[in-house]
Amino acid sequence: MKVYRTLYSSKKCATCEYWGAMRQVRGFSVESEEWGVCSNRRTLNYGREKSYRDSCSRYMRWLALER
């Protein structure tokens, strides 16, 4: 597994970050099922699934620009 630098406010997206990057490398867009797996595993720690997915999406856009 690759390790990515994370912003302090984005550390909760570590799992989303990994799956999203894997999809990007393969040339596909990140699909809703994969975001669901990511958010459902960590929802108890980080609040509602929707807000979790939204914050991960913002971070993935940042990650794509930085790579």
Distance bins in CASP14 RR format, pairs under 12 A and 6 or more apart:
PFRMAT RR
TARGET T0000
AUTHOR 0000-0000-0000
RMODE 2
METHOD distances of the structure
MODEL  1
1 14 0 0 0 0 0 1 0 0 0 0 0
1 15 0 0 0 0 0 1 0 0 0 0 0
1 17 0 0 0 0 0 1 0 0 0 0 0
1 18 1 0 0 1 0 0 0 0 0 0 0
1 19 0 0 0 0 0 1 0 0 0 0 0
1 21 0 0 0 0 1 0 0 0 0 0 0
1 22 0 0 0 0 1 0 0 0 0 0 0
2 14 0 0 0 0 0 1 0 0 0 0 0
2 17 0 0 0 0 1 0 0 0 0 0 0
2 18 1 0 0 1 0 0 0 0 0 0 0
2 19 0 0 0 0 0 1 0 0 0 0 0
2 20 0 0 0 0 0 1 0 0 0 0 0
2 21 1 0 0 1 0 0 0 0 0 0 0
2 22 0 0 0 0 1 0 0 0 0 0 0
2 24 0 0 0 0 0 1 0 0 0 0 0
2 25 0 0 0 0 1 0 0 0 0 0 0
2 63 0 0 0 0 0 1 0 0 0 0 0
2 67 0 0 0 0 0 1 0 0 0 0 0
3 14 0 0 0 0 1 0 0 0 0 0 0
3 17 0 0 0 0 1 0 0 0 0 0 0
3 18 0 0 0 0 1 0 0 0 0 0 0
3 21 0 0 0 0 0 1 0 0 0 0 0
4 10 0 0 0 0 1 0 0 0 0 0 0
4 11 0 0 0 0 0 1 0 0 0 0 0
4 13 0 0 0 0 1 0 0 0 0 0 0
4 14 0 0 0 0 1 0 0 0 0 0 0
4 15 0 0 0 0 0 1 0 0 0 0 0
4 16 0 0 0 0 0 1 0 0 0 0 0
4 17 1 0 1 0 0 0 0 0 0 0 0
4 18 1 0 0 1 0 0 0 0 0 0 0
4 19 0 0 0 0 0 1 0 0 0 0 0
4 20 0 0 0 0 0 1 0 0 0 0 0
4 21 1 0 0 1 0 0 0 0 0 0 0
4 22 0 0 0 0 0 1 0 0 0 0 0
4 24 0 0 0 0 0 1 0 0 0 0 0
4 59 0 0 0 0 1 0 0 0 0 0 0
4 60 0 0 0 0 0 1 0 0 0 0 0
4 62 0 0 0 0 0 1 0 0 0 0 0
4 63 1 0 0 1 0 0 0 0 0 0 0
4 64 0 0 0 0 0 1 0 0 0 0 0
4 66 0 0 0 0 1 0 0 0 0 0 0
4 67 0 0 0 0 1 0 0 0 0 0 0
5 11 0 0 0 0 0 1 0 0 0 0 0
5 14 0 0 0 0 0 1 0 0 0 0 0
5 17 0 0 0 0 1 0 0 0 0 0 0
5 59 0 0 0 0 0 1 0 0 0 0 0
5 62 0 0 0 0 0 1 0 0 0 0 0
5 63 0 0 0 0 1 0 0 0 0 0 0
5 66 0 0 0 0 1 0 0 0 0 0 0
5 67 0 0 0 0 0 1 0 0 0 0 0
6 12 0 0 0 0 1 0 0 0 0 0 0
6 13 1 0 0 1 0 0 0 0 0 0 0
6 14 1 0 0 1 0 0 0 0 0 0 0
6 15 0 0 0 0 0 1 0 0 0 0 0
6 16 0 0 0 0 0 1 0 0 0 0 0
6 17 1 0 0 1 0 0 0 0 0 0 0
6 18 0 0 0 0 0 1 0 0 0 0 0
6 21 0 0 0 0 0 1 0 0 0 0 0
6 55 0 0 0 0 0 1 0 0 0 0 0
6 56 0 0 0 0 0 1 0 0 0 0 0
6 59 1 0 0 1 0 0 0 0 0 0 0
6 60 0 0 0 0 0 1 0 0 0 0 0
6 62 0 0 0 0 1 0 0 0 0 0 0
6 63 0 0 0 0 1 0 0 0 0 0 0
6 66 0 0 0 0 0 1 0 0 0 0 0
7 13 0 0 0 0 1 0 0 0 0 0 0
7 14 0 0 0 0 0 1 0 0 0 0 0
7 17 0 0 0 0 0 1 0 0 0 0 0
7 55 0 0 0 0 0 1 0 0 0 0 0
7 58 0 0 0 0 0 1 0 0 0 0 0
7 59 1 0 0 1 0 0 0 0 0 0 0
7 62 1 0 0 1 0 0 0 0 0 0 0
7 63 0 0 0 0 1 0 0 0 0 0 0
7 66 0 0 0 0 0 1 0 0 0 0 0
8 59 0 0 0 0 0 1 0 0 0 0 0
9 46 0 0 0 0 0 1 0 0 0 0 0
9 55 1 0 0 1 0 0 0 0 0 0 0
9 56 0 0 0 0 0 1 0 0 0 0 0
9 58 0 0 0 0 1 0 0 0 0 0 0
9 59 0 0 0 0 1 0 0 0 0 0 0
9 62 0 0 0 0 0 1 0 0 0 0 0
10 16 0 0 0 0 1 0 0 0 0 0 0
10 17 1 0 0 1 0 0 0 0 0 0 0
10 46 0 0 0 0 0 1 0 0 0 0 0
10 52 0 0 0 0 0 1 0 0 0 0 0
10 54 0 0 0 0 0 1 0 0 0 0 0
10 55 1 0 0 1 0 0 0 0 0 0 0
10 56 0 0 0 0 1 0 0 0 0 0 0
10 57 0 0 0 0 0 1 0 0 0 0 0
10 58 0 0 0 0 1 0 0 0 0 0 0
10 59 1 0 1 0 0 0 0 0 0 0 0
10 60 0 0 0 0 1 0 0 0 0 0 0
10 61 0 0 0 0 0 1 0 0 0 0 0
10 62 1 0 0 1 0 0 0 0 0 0 0
10 63 0 0 0 0 1 0 0 0 0 0 0
10 66 0 0 0 0 0 1 0 0 0 0 0
11 17 0 0 0 0 1 0 0 0 0 0 0
11 42 0 0 0 0 0 1 0 0 0 0 0
11 45 0 0 0 0 0 1 0 0 0 0 0
11 46 0 0 0 0 1 0 0 0 0 0 0
11 55 0 0 0 0 0 1 0 0 0 0 0
11 56 0 0 0 0 0 1 0 0 0 0 0
11 59 0 0 0 0 1 0 0 0 0 0 0
12 38 0 0 0 0 0 1 0 0 0 0 0
12 39 0 0 0 0 1 0 0 0 0 0 0
12 41 0 0 0 0 0 1 0 0 0 0 0
12 42 1 0 0 1 0 0 0 0 0 0 0
12 43 0 0 0 0 0 1 0 0 0 0 0
12 44 0 0 0 0 0 1 0 0 0 0 0
12 45 1 0 0 1 0 0 0 0 0 0 0
12 46 1 0 1 0 0 0 0 0 0 0 0
12 47 0 0 0 0 1 0 0 0 0 0 0
12 51 0 0 0 0 0 1 0 0 0 0 0
12 52 1 0 0 1 0 0 0 0 0 0 0
12 53 0 0 0 0 0 1 0 0 0 0 0
12 54 0 0 0 0 0 1 0 0 0 0 0
12 55 1 0 0 1 0 0 0 0 0 0 0
12 56 0 0 0 0 1 0 0 0 0 0 0
12 58 0 0 0 0 0 1 0 0 0 0 0
12 59 0 0 0 0 1 0 0 0 0 0 0
13 19 0 0 0 0 0 1 0 0 0 0 0
13 20 0 0 0 0 1 0 0 0 0 0 0
13 21 0 0 0 0 0 1 0 0 0 0 0
13 30 0 0 0 0 0 1 0 0 0 0 0
13 35 0 0 0 0 0 1 0 0 0 0 0
13 38 0 0 0 0 1 0 0 0 0 0 0
13 39 0 0 0 0 1 0 0 0 0 0 0
13 42 0 0 0 0 1 0 0 0 0 0 0
13 46 0 0 0 0 1 0 0 0 0 0 0
13 51 0 0 0 0 0 1 0 0 0 0 0
13 52 0 0 0 0 1 0 0 0 0 0 0
13 53 0 0 0 0 1 0 0 0 0 0 0
13 54 0 0 0 0 0 1 0 0 0 0 0
13 55 1 0 0 1 0 0 0 0 0 0 0
13 56 1 0 1 0 0 0 0 0 0 0 0
13 57 0 0 0 0 1 0 0 0 0 0 0
13 58 0 0 0 0 1 0 0 0 0 0 0
13 59 1 0 1 0 0 0 0 0 0 0 0
13 60 1 0 0 1 0 0 0 0 0 0 0
13 61 0 0 0 0 0 1 0 0 0 0 0
13 62 0 0 0 0 1 0 0 0 0 0 0
13 63 0 0 0 0 1 0 0 0 0 0 0
14 20 0 0 0 0 0 1 0 0 0 0 0
14 21 0 0 0 0 0 1 0 0 0 0 0
14 38 0 0 0 0 1 0 0 0 0 0 0
14 41 0 0 0 0 0 1 0 0 0 0 0
14 42 0 0 0 0 1 0 0 0 0 0 0
14 45 0 0 0 0 0 1 0 0 0 0 0
14 46 0 0 0 0 0 1 0 0 0 0 0
14 52 0 0 0 0 0 1 0 0 0 0 0
14 55 0 0 0 0 0 1 0 0 0 0 0
14 56 0 0 0 0 1 0 0 0 0 0 0
14 59 0 0 0 0 1 0 0 0 0 0 0
14 63 0 0 0 0 0 1 0 0 0 0 0
15 21 0 0 0 0 0 1 0 0 0 0 0
15 22 0 0 0 0 0 1 0 0 0 0 0
15 34 0 0 0 0 1 0 0 0 0 0 0
15 35 0 0 0 0 1 0 0 0 0 0 0
15 36 0 0 0 0 0 1 0 0 0 0 0
15 37 0 0 0 0 1 0 0 0 0 0 0
15 38 1 0 1 0 0 0 0 0 0 0 0
15 39 0 0 0 0 1 0 0 0 0 0 0
15 40 0 0 0 0 0 1 0 0 0 0 0
15 41 1 0 0 1 0 0 0 0 0 0 0
15 42 1 0 0 1 0 0 0 0 0 0 0
15 43 0 0 0 0 0 1 0 0 0 0 0
15 45 0 0 0 0 0 1 0 0 0 0 0
15 46 0 0 0 0 0 1 0 0 0 0 0
15 52 0 0 0 0 0 1 0 0 0 0 0
15 53 0 0 0 0 0 1 0 0 0 0 0
15 56 0 0 0 0 1 0 0 0 0 0 0
15 59 0 0 0 0 0 1 0 0 0 0 0
15 60 0 0 0 0 0 1 0 0 0 0 0
16 22 0 0 0 0 0 1 0 0 0 0 0
16 23 0 0 0 0 0 1 0 0 0 0 0
16 30 0 0 0 0 1 0 0 0 0 0 0
16 34 0 0 0 0 1 0 0 0 0 0 0
16 35 1 0 0 1 0 0 0 0 0 0 0
16 36 0 0 0 0 1 0 0 0 0 0 0
16 37 0 0 0 0 1 0 0 0 0 0 0
16 38 1 0 1 0 0 0 0 0 0 0 0
16 39 1 0 0 1 0 0 0 0 0 0 0
16 40 0 0 0 0 0 1 0 0 0 0 0
16 41 0 0 0 0 0 1 0 0 0 0 0
16 42 0 0 0 0 1 0 0 0 0 0 0
16 46 0 0 0 0 0 1 0 0 0 0 0
16 49 0 0 0 0 0 1 0 0 0 0 0
16 52 0 0 0 0 1 0 0 0 0 0 0
16 53 1 0 0 1 0 0 0 0 0 0 0
16 54 0 0 0 0 0 1 0 0 0 0 0
16 55 0 0 0 0 1 0 0 0 0 0 0
16 56 1 1 0 0 0 0 0 0 0 0 0
16 57 0 0 0 0 1 0 0 0 0 0 0
16 58 0 0 0 0 0 1 0 0 0 0 0
16 59 1 0 0 1 0 0 0 0 0 0 0
16 60 1 0 0 1 0 0 0 0 0 0 0
16 61 0 0 0 0 0 1 0 0 0 0 0
16 63 0 0 0 0 1 0 0 0 0 0 0
17 23 0 0 0 0 0 1 0 0 0 0 0
17 24 0 0 0 0 0 1 0 0 0 0 0
17 30 0 0 0 0 0 1 0 0 0 0 0
17 34 0 0 0 0 0 1 0 0 0 0 0
17 35 0 0 0 0 0 1 0 0 0 0 0
17 38 0 0 0 0 1 0 0 0 0 0 0
17 42 0 0 0 0 0 1 0 0 0 0 0
17 55 0 0 0 0 0 1 0 0 0 0 0
17 56 1 0 0 1 0 0 0 0 0 0 0
17 57 0 0 0 0 0 1 0 0 0 0 0
17 58 0 0 0 0 0 1 0 0 0 0 0
17 59 1 0 0 1 0 0 0 0 0 0 0
17 60 1 0 0 1 0 0 0 0 0 0 0
17 61 0 0 0 0 0 1 0 0 0 0 0
17 62 0 0 0 0 0 1 0 0 0 0 0
17 63 1 0 0 1 0 0 0 0 0 0 0
17 64 0 0 0 0 0 1 0 0 0 0 0
17 66 0 0 0 0 0 1 0 0 0 0 0
17 67 0 0 0 0 0 1 0 0 0 0 0
18 24 0 0 0 0 0 1 0 0 0 0 0
18 25 0 0 0 0 0 1 0 0 0 0 0
18 30 0 0 0 0 0 1 0 0 0 0 0
18 34 0 0 0 0 0 1 0 0 0 0 0
18 37 0 0 0 0 0 1 0 0 0 0 0
18 38 0 0 0 0 1 0 0 0 0 0 0
18 41 0 0 0 0 0 1 0 0 0 0 0
18 56 0 0 0 0 0 1 0 0 0 0 0
18 59 0 0 0 0 0 1 0 0 0 0 0
18 60 0 0 0 0 0 1 0 0 0 0 0
18 63 0 0 0 0 0 1 0 0 0 0 0
19 25 0 0 0 0 0 1 0 0 0 0 0
19 26 0 0 0 0 0 1 0 0 0 0 0
19 28 0 0 0 0 0 1 0 0 0 0 0
19 29 0 0 0 0 0 1 0 0 0 0 0
19 30 1 0 0 1 0 0 0 0 0 0 0
19 31 0 0 0 0 1 0 0 0 0 0 0
19 32 0 0 0 0 0 1 0 0 0 0 0
19 33 0 0 0 0 0 1 0 0 0 0 0
19 34 1 0 1 0 0 0 0 0 0 0 0
19 35 1 0 0 1 0 0 0 0 0 0 0
19 36 0 0 0 0 1 0 0 0 0 0 0
19 37 1 0 0 1 0 0 0 0 0 0 0
19 38 1 0 1 0 0 0 0 0 0 0 0
19 39 0 0 0 0 0 1 0 0 0 0 0
19 41 0 0 0 0 0 1 0 0 0 0 0
19 53 0 0 0 0 0 1 0 0 0 0 0
19 56 0 0 0 0 1 0 0 0 0 0 0
19 60 0 0 0 0 1 0 0 0 0 0 0
19 63 0 0 0 0 0 1 0 0 0 0 0
20 26 0 0 0 0 1 0 0 0 0 0 0
20 27 0 0 0 0 0 1 0 0 0 0 0
20 28 0 0 0 0 1 0 0 0 0 0 0
20 29 0 0 0 0 1 0 0 0 0 0 0
20 30 1 0 1 0 0 0 0 0 0 0 0
20 31 0 0 0 0 1 0 0 0 0 0 0
20 34 1 0 0 1 0 0 0 0 0 0 0
20 35 0 0 0 0 1 0 0 0 0 0 0
20 36 0 0 0 0 0 1 0 0 0 0 0
20 37 0 0 0 0 0 1 0 0 0 0 0
20 38 0 0 0 0 1 0 0 0 0 0 0
20 53 0 0 0 0 0 1 0 0 0 0 0
20 56 0 0 0 0 1 0 0 0 0 0 0
20 57 0 0 0 0 0 1 0 0 0 0 0
20 59 0 0 0 0 0 1 0 0 0 0 0
20 60 1 0 0 1 0 0 0 0 0 0 0
20 61 0 0 0 0 0 1 0 0 0 0 0
20 63 0 0 0 0 1 0 0 0 0 0 0
20 64 0 0 0 0 1 0 0 0 0 0 0
20 67 0 0 0 0 0 1 0 0 0 0 0
21 27 0 0 0 0 0 1 0 0 0 0 0
21 28 0 0 0 0 0 1 0 0 0 0 0
21 30 0 0 0 0 1 0 0 0 0 0 0
21 34 0 0 0 0 0 1 0 0 0 0 0
21 38 0 0 0 0 0 1 0 0 0 0 0
21 56 0 0 0 0 0 1 0 0 0 0 0
21 59 0 0 0 0 0 1 0 0 0 0 0
21 60 0 0 0 0 1 0 0 0 0 0 0
21 63 1 0 0 1 0 0 0 0 0 0 0
21 64 0 0 0 0 1 0 0 0 0 0 0
21 66 0 0 0 0 0 1 0 0 0 0 0
21 67 0 0 0 0 1 0 0 0 0 0 0
22 28 0 0 0 0 1 0 0 0 0 0 0
22 30 0 0 0 0 1 0 0 0 0 0 0
22 31 0 0 0 0 0 1 0 0 0 0 0
22 34 0 0 0 0 1 0 0 0 0 0 0
22 38 0 0 0 0 0 1 0 0 0 0 0
22 60 0 0 0 0 0 1 0 0 0 0 0
23 29 1 0 0 1 0 0 0 0 0 0 0
23 30 1 0 1 0 0 0 0 0 0 0 0
23 31 1 0 0 1 0 0 0 0 0 0 0
23 32 0 0 0 0 0 1 0 0 0 0 0
23 33 0 0 0 0 0 1 0 0 0 0 0
23 34 1 0 0 1 0 0 0 0 0 0 0
23 35 0 0 0 0 0 1 0 0 0 0 0
23 38 0 0 0 0 0 1 0 0 0 0 0
23 60 0 0 0 0 1 0 0 0 0 0 0
23 63 0 0 0 0 0 1 0 0 0 0 0
23 64 0 0 0 0 0 1 0 0 0 0 0
24 30 1 0 0 1 0 0 0 0 0 0 0
24 34 0 0 0 0 0 1 0 0 0 0 0
24 60 0 0 0 0 1 0 0 0 0 0 0
24 61 0 0 0 0 0 1 0 0 0 0 0
24 63 0 0 0 0 1 0 0 0 0 0 0
24 64 1 0 0 1 0 0 0 0 0 0 0
24 65 0 0 0 0 0 1 0 0 0 0 0
24 67 0 0 0 0 1 0 0 0 0 0 0
25 64 0 0 0 0 0 1 0 0 0 0 0
25 67 0 0 0 0 1 0 0 0 0 0 0
26 34 0 0 0 0 0 1 0 0 0 0 0
27 64 0 0 0 0 0 1 0 0 0 0 0
28 34 0 0 0 0 1 0 0 0 0 0 0
29 35 0 0 0 0 0 1 0 0 0 0 0
29 57 0 0 0 0 0 1 0 0 0 0 0
29 60 0 0 0 0 0 1 0 0 0 0 0
29 64 0 0 0 0 0 1 0 0 0 0 0
30 36 0 0 0 0 0 1 0 0 0 0 0
30 37 0 0 0 0 0 1 0 0 0 0 0
30 38 0 0 0 0 1 0 0 0 0 0 0
30 53 0 0 0 0 0 1 0 0 0 0 0
30 56 0 0 0 0 1 0 0 0 0 0 0
30 57 0 0 0 0 1 0 0 0 0 0 0
30 59 0 0 0 0 0 1 0 0 0 0 0
30 60 1 0 0 1 0 0 0 0 0 0 0
30 61 0 0 0 0 0 1 0 0 0 0 0
30 63 0 0 0 0 0 1 0 0 0 0 0
30 64 0 0 0 0 0 1 0 0 0 0 0
31 37 0 0 0 0 0 1 0 0 0 0 0
31 38 0 0 0 0 0 1 0 0 0 0 0
32 38 0 0 0 0 0 1 0 0 0 0 0
32 39 0 0 0 0 0 1 0 0 0 0 0
32 40 0 0 0 0 0 1 0 0 0 0 0
32 49 0 0 0 0 0 1 0 0 0 0 0
32 50 0 0 0 0 0 1 0 0 0 0 0
32 53 0 0 0 0 1 0 0 0 0 0 0
32 57 0 0 0 0 0 1 0 0 0 0 0
33 39 0 0 0 0 0 1 0 0 0 0 0
33 40 0 0 0 0 0 1 0 0 0 0 0
33 53 0 0 0 0 0 1 0 0 0 0 0
34 40 0 0 0 0 0 1 0 0 0 0 0
34 41 0 0 0 0 0 1 0 0 0 0 0
34 53 0 0 0 0 0 1 0 0 0 0 0
34 56 0 0 0 0 0 1 0 0 0 0 0
34 57 0 0 0 0 0 1 0 0 0 0 0
34 60 0 0 0 0 0 1 0 0 0 0 0
35 41 0 0 0 0 0 1 0 0 0 0 0
35 42 0 0 0 0 0 1 0 0 0 0 0
35 43 0 0 0 0 0 1 0 0 0 0 0
35 49 0 0 0 0 1 0 0 0 0 0 0
35 50 0 0 0 0 0 1 0 0 0 0 0
35 52 0 0 0 0 1 0 0 0 0 0 0
35 53 1 0 1 0 0 0 0 0 0 0 0
35 54 0 0 0 0 1 0 0 0 0 0 0
35 55 0 0 0 0 0 1 0 0 0 0 0
35 56 1 0 0 1 0 0 0 0 0 0 0
35 57 1 0 0 1 0 0 0 0 0 0 0
35 59 0 0 0 0 0 1 0 0 0 0 0
35 60 0 0 0 0 1 0 0 0 0 0 0
36 42 0 0 0 0 0 1 0 0 0 0 0
36 43 0 0 0 0 1 0 0 0 0 0 0
36 49 1 0 0 1 0 0 0 0 0 0 0
36 50 0 0 0 0 0 1 0 0 0 0 0
36 52 0 0 0 0 1 0 0 0 0 0 0
36 53 1 0 0 1 0 0 0 0 0 0 0
36 56 0 0 0 0 1 0 0 0 0 0 0
36 57 0 0 0 0 0 1 0 0 0 0 0
37 43 0 0 0 0 0 1 0 0 0 0 0
37 49 0 0 0 0 0 1 0 0 0 0 0
37 52 0 0 0 0 0 1 0 0 0 0 0
37 53 0 0 0 0 0 1 0 0 0 0 0
37 56 0 0 0 0 0 1 0 0 0 0 0
38 46 0 0 0 0 0 1 0 0 0 0 0
38 49 0 0 0 0 1 0 0 0 0 0 0
38 52 0 0 0 0 1 0 0 0 0 0 0
38 53 1 0 0 1 0 0 0 0 0 0 0
38 55 0 0 0 0 0 1 0 0 0 0 0
38 56 1 0 0 1 0 0 0 0 0 0 0
38 57 0 0 0 0 0 1 0 0 0 0 0
38 59 0 0 0 0 0 1 0 0 0 0 0
38 60 0 0 0 0 0 1 0 0 0 0 0
39 45 0 0 0 0 0 1 0 0 0 0 0
39 46 0 0 0 0 1 0 0 0 0 0 0
39 47 0 0 0 0 1 0 0 0 0 0 0
39 48 0 0 0 0 1 0 0 0 0 0 0
39 49 1 0 1 0 0 0 0 0 0 0 0
39 50 0 0 0 0 1 0 0 0 0 0 0
39 51 0 0 0 0 1 0 0 0 0 0 0
39 52 1 0 1 0 0 0 0 0 0 0 0
39 53 1 0 1 0 0 0 0 0 0 0 0
39 54 0 0 0 0 1 0 0 0 0 0 0
39 55 0 0 0 0 1 0 0 0 0 0 0
39 56 1 0 0 1 0 0 0 0 0 0 0
39 57 0 0 0 0 0 1 0 0 0 0 0
40 46 0 0 0 0 0 1 0 0 0 0 0
40 47 0 0 0 0 0 1 0 0 0 0 0
40 48 0 0 0 0 0 1 0 0 0 0 0
40 49 1 0 0 1 0 0 0 0 0 0 0
40 50 0 0 0 0 0 1 0 0 0 0 0
40 52 0 0 0 0 1 0 0 0 0 0 0
40 53 0 0 0 0 0 1 0 0 0 0 0
41 49 0 0 0 0 0 1 0 0 0 0 0
41 52 0 0 0 0 0 1 0 0 0 0 0
42 48 0 0 0 0 0 1 0 0 0 0 0
42 49 0 0 0 0 1 0 0 0 0 0 0
42 51 0 0 0 0 0 1 0 0 0 0 0
42 52 1 0 0 1 0 0 0 0 0 0 0
42 53 0 0 0 0 0 1 0 0 0 0 0
42 55 0 0 0 0 0 1 0 0 0 0 0
42 56 0 0 0 0 1 0 0 0 0 0 0
43 49 1 0 1 0 0 0 0 0 0 0 0
43 50 0 0 0 0 1 0 0 0 0 0 0
43 51 0 0 0 0 1 0 0 0 0 0 0
43 52 1 0 0 1 0 0 0 0 0 0 0
43 53 0 0 0 0 1 0 0 0 0 0 0
44 52 0 0 0 0 0 1 0 0 0 0 0
45 52 0 0 0 0 1 0 0 0 0 0 0
46 52 1 0 1 0 0 0 0 0 0 0 0
46 53 0 0 0 0 0 1 0 0 0 0 0
46 54 0 0 0 0 0 1 0 0 0 0 0
46 55 0 0 0 0 1 0 0 0 0 0 0
46 56 0 0 0 0 1 0 0 0 0 0 0
47 53 0 0 0 0 0 1 0 0 0 0 0
47 54 0 0 0 0 0 1 0 0 0 0 0
47 55 0 0 0 0 0 1 0 0 0 0 0
48 54 0 0 0 0 1 0 0 0 0 0 0
48 55 0 0 0 0 0 1 0 0 0 0 0
49 55 0 0 0 0 0 1 0 0 0 0 0
49 56 0 0 0 0 0 1 0 0 0 0 0
50 56 0 0 0 0 0 1 0 0 0 0 0
50 57 0 0 0 0 0 1 0 0 0 0 0
51 57 0 0 0 0 0 1 0 0 0 0 0
51 58 0 0 0 0 0 1 0 0 0 0 0
52 58 0 0 0 0 0 1 0 0 0 0 0
52 59 0 0 0 0 0 1 0 0 0 0 0
53 59 0 0 0 0 0 1 0 0 0 0 0
53 60 0 0 0 0 0 1 0 0 0 0 0
54 60 0 0 0 0 0 1 0 0 0 0 0
54 61 0 0 0 0 0 1 0 0 0 0 0
55 61 0 0 0 0 0 1 0 0 0 0 0
55 62 0 0 0 0 0 1 0 0 0 0 0
56 62 0 0 0 0 0 1 0 0 0 0 0
56 63 0 0 0 0 1 0 0 0 0 0 0
57 63 0 0 0 0 0 1 0 0 0 0 0
57 64 0 0 0 0 0 1 0 0 0 0 0
58 64 0 0 0 0 0 1 0 0 0 0 0
58 65 0 0 0 0 0 1 0 0 0 0 0
59 65 0 0 0 0 0 1 0 0 0 0 0
59 66 0 0 0 0 0 1 0 0 0 0 0
60 66 0 0 0 0 0 1 0 0 0 0 0
60 67 0 0 0 0 0 1 0 0 0 0 0
61 67 0 0 0 0 0 1 0 0 0 0 0
END
